[in-house]
């Protein structure tokens, strides 16, 4: 068995097909900056991050969230080799961006909350469990090349 | 976890013995941190981190604001009599997503709809309802539960994060209108504060 069972892959792809990746990206990144304000340290150039409303309506936050989640979405296409899929991005986040991988875990859990928020009862315990494996796998893959 | 008189005495005595070596030990501890846990270097991109670097030689306390307390009270109020149901669902999600948490319940039937999980979910919800009513003095209000977790249950602290996360997920699912980013933040802080109190007597 690969990283996810066939059933788990089905659950993940089934839900992901209904996700508006651009919108969910902005929402997830925004909530990360609101719920864990210390993560704002990477976004000093983004302008007004002074309140929850300012953050959620900030166009740079939305644009960056869209970029991040599209990358995550691409990674999902290579679910059995996440380390390979995210190798270059891992090097970038370590060598150029200097992002503590703990931030990937925080964003992963915020993404799970956003999916729960959007899908309600469809985001049942089994679907959540499959997604928890995915976000943990992506976080580990992004941390893999750190030195 | 509060420092006892014996703890304070031990720390003072030990730190006293260290004397003027403190700075040297601080730098060595940093070097060991960067070596064993390379991700910590991300905070020092502007430093020379090689051995003997001159630069290395020279969990956040997070408090509930008035707005946080107000957000939590309002949200928990909306939940009303569903609290027990949500407690049980959060537990089910925790067991499902974080299977290691099941090690604390070998004596339970953990299948979907289990009466034991329902009852336990109600217990957790009732404790949280108490906590919401006493946010200005959580340590006093939760003292008995704090003792229970420290001396009898001894649930590893990491597991409080898993349950807190699943409580957030459950609330997000059932109350999308209430689960705004600001309320999400306040709830996360509240669950974190409760977790801290419950593990405060561990050592």
Interface residues (C-beta under 8 A of the other chain):
Chain A: X30 X31 X34 X35 X38 X52 X55 X56 X94 X98 X99 X100 X101 X102 X109 X112 X113 X114 X116 X117 X118 X119 X120 X121 X123 X125 X126 X128 X129 X132 X143 X146 X147
Chain B: X38 X39 X40 X41 X42 X43 X45 X60 X89 X92 X93 X96 X97 X98 X165 X166 X168 X169 X170 X172 X173 X174 X176 X179 X180 X181 X182 X184 X185 X188
